Amino acid sequence: MITITNDQIATIENNREWCENIHFNDFLLALIKVDPKYLLWPYGMKEQMCERVFAYELYHQWRIVSEIYQYENLIINGEIRKDGSIYRENINIVYPDLILHEQQNNMNQQILACEIKTIKAVESTGGSNKVKKDLFKLDNYIKDLNYQICAFIQIKGNIDISEKVIKYLKTKKNEFVNLSKIYYIIKEDDYISYESLENLLA
């Protein structure tokens, strides 16, 4: 997997204009700027993590990045209904965790969609299947809603912890259509690691 540390933020920003996909680059930049206090925090005698708390802060950081680079005719939304039903029938209604698109009412500029899971959810009973379901959602966002790229974010836990999940996903590899356009991303306190499903499941 490709790893980006917190001290590489300036490099990401300076190399933006040479990126193959600037919107994905900006998404990664926003992701790495999410403070660790939104990943895991004290709760009584234990520690807690929550997808929604993390997603709100990622939304905030992504909005800041989008305003810096003055995105034209694009908006970031969270858990907004997307179904394409104004153009087609029999499309499942979906609510991606976060998306970058032109607007809800059309299929233009469907840039990026993401789904988020904590490491606790990934490691829970049936966790591998939960990850697979989210990845299938992303695959369908590309196929049915014309998204250019999608990301699955795992909050905390290195790839070794997720080895069981990856092994399981390899058995389902042929069920995916857009492996090269879906990225598996792990967000840790001081770095992110990411790789396309195409390479991860090779």
RAVENGI-V475916 format. One record per helix or strand. SS is the DSSP state (2 for helix, 1 for strand). FROM is the first residue (numbers start at 1). TO is the last residue. Records with the same first field share a line. If there is no record, write none. Layout:
SS=FROM-TO / FROM-TO
This chain:
1=2-5 / 41-43 / 46-48 / 75-78 / 82-82 / 94-94 / 98-101 / 112-118 / 149-155 / 182-187 / 191-196
2=6-14 / 16-18 / 22-32 / 36-38 / 51-68 / 119-123 / 127-145 / 163-170 / 173-175 / 179-181 / 197-200
